[in-house]
Amino acid sequence: MTQESPTIEVEVVAIDGATPPAQVAPPAVPRQAWQEMRSRVLPLGGRWWPLWVVLAAVALVFLLTVGLVVGLLYLILRVIRGILRAVIR
């Protein structure tokens, strides 16, 4: 069995008393806010489709529940209005 020597990583601070030249970044071109956000927001990969299915199911149930409540309120108001019209006549 051979034993491999460990790898040592170091950062060069100075060679022969002189520091290495600093890497200068190119001047930044002014960008719009939406252009900066494009580099920060990562698109979700294909592995996230189960999450979207679950979220869509939750949204559908929520919308159906809201629709049912609105429909019941409308029905109750119609019944009360009909009773009041019958009493007033």
CNS distance restraints for C-alpha pairs under 8 A (distance, minus, plus):
assign (resid  12 and name CA) (resid  20 and name CA) 7.73 0.50 0.50
assign (resid  13 and name CA) (resid  19 and name CA) 6.10 0.50 0.50
assign (resid  13 and name CA) (resid  20 and name CA) 7.15 0.50 0.50
assign (resid  14 and name CA) (resid  18 and name CA) 5.28 0.50 0.50
assign (resid  14 and name CA) (resid  19 and name CA) 4.28 0.50 0.50
assign (resid  14 and name CA) (resid  20 and name CA) 6.30 0.50 0.50
assign (resid  15 and name CA) (resid  19 and name CA) 6.31 0.50 0.50
assign (resid  15 and name CA) (resid  20 and name CA) 7.28 0.50 0.50
assign (resid  31 and name CA) (resid  35 and name CA) 6.20 0.50 0.50
assign (resid  31 and name CA) (resid  36 and name CA) 6.78 0.50 0.50
assign (resid  32 and name CA) (resid  36 and name CA) 6.63 0.50 0.50
assign (resid  33 and name CA) (resid  37 and name CA) 6.41 0.50 0.50
assign (resid  34 and name CA) (resid  38 and name CA) 6.43 0.50 0.50
assign (resid  35 and name CA) (resid  39 and name CA) 7.19 0.50 0.50
assign (resid  36 and name CA) (resid  40 and name CA) 6.88 0.50 0.50
assign (resid  37 and name CA) (resid  41 and name CA) 6.04 0.50 0.50
assign (resid  38 and name CA) (resid  42 and name CA) 7.76 0.50 0.50
assign (resid  44 and name CA) (resid  48 and name CA) 6.48 0.50 0.50
assign (resid  48 and name CA) (resid  52 and name CA) 6.74 0.50 0.50
assign (resid  49 and name CA) (resid  53 and name CA) 6.27 0.50 0.50
assign (resid  50 and name CA) (resid  54 and name CA) 6.24 0.50 0.50
assign (resid  51 and name CA) (resid  55 and name CA) 6.11 0.50 0.50
assign (resid  52 and name CA) (resid  56 and name CA) 5.95 0.50 0.50
assign (resid  53 and name CA) (resid  57 and name CA) 6.19 0.50 0.50
assign (resid  54 and name CA) (resid  58 and name CA) 6.20 0.50 0.50
assign (resid  55 and name CA) (resid  59 and name CA) 6.10 0.50 0.50
assign (resid  56 and name CA) (resid  60 and name CA) 6.05 0.50 0.50
assign (resid  57 and name CA) (resid  61 and name CA) 6.18 0.50 0.50
assign (resid  58 and name CA) (resid  62 and name CA) 6.12 0.50 0.50
assign (resid  59 and name CA) (resid  63 and name CA) 6.13 0.50 0.50
assign (resid  60 and name CA) (resid  64 and name CA) 6.10 0.50 0.50
assign (resid  61 and name CA) (resid  65 and name CA) 6.06 0.50 0.50
assign (resid  62 and name CA) (resid  66 and name CA) 6.20 0.50 0.50
assign (resid  63 and name CA) (resid  67 and name CA) 6.05 0.50 0.50
assign (resid  64 and name CA) (resid  68 and name CA) 6.04 0.50 0.50
assign (resid  65 and name CA) (resid  69 and name CA) 6.22 0.50 0.50
assign (resid  66 and name CA) (resid  70 and name CA) 6.17 0.50 0.50
assign (resid  67 and name CA) (resid  71 and name CA) 6.02 0.50 0.50
assign (resid  68 and name CA) (resid  72 and name CA) 6.11 0.50 0.50
assign (resid  69 and name CA) (resid  73 and name CA) 6.17 0.50 0.50
assign (resid  70 and name CA) (resid  74 and name CA) 6.17 0.50 0.50
assign (resid  71 and name CA) (resid  75 and name CA) 6.17 0.50 0.50
assign (resid  72 and name CA) (resid  76 and name CA) 6.09 0.50 0.50
assign (resid  73 and name CA) (resid  77 and name CA) 6.13 0.50 0.50
assign (resid  74 and name CA) (resid  78 and name CA) 6.19 0.50 0.50
assign (resid  75 and name CA) (resid  79 and name CA) 6.27 0.50 0.50
assign (resid  76 and name CA) (resid  80 and name CA) 6.20 0.50 0.50
assign (resid  77 and name CA) (resid  81 and name CA) 5.99 0.50 0.50
assign (resid  78 and name CA) (resid  82 and name CA) 6.06 0.50 0.50
assign (resid  79 and name CA) (resid  83 and name CA) 6.19 0.50 0.50
assign (resid  80 and name CA) (resid  84 and name CA) 6.13 0.50 0.50
assign (resid  81 and name CA) (resid  85 and name CA) 6.14 0.50 0.50
assign (resid  82 and name CA) (resid  86 and name CA) 6.21 0.50 0.50
assign (resid  83 and name CA) (resid  87 and name CA) 6.24 0.50 0.50
assign (resid  84 and name CA) (resid  88 and name CA) 6.09 0.50 0.50
assign (resid  85 and name CA) (resid  89 and name CA) 6.27 0.50 0.50
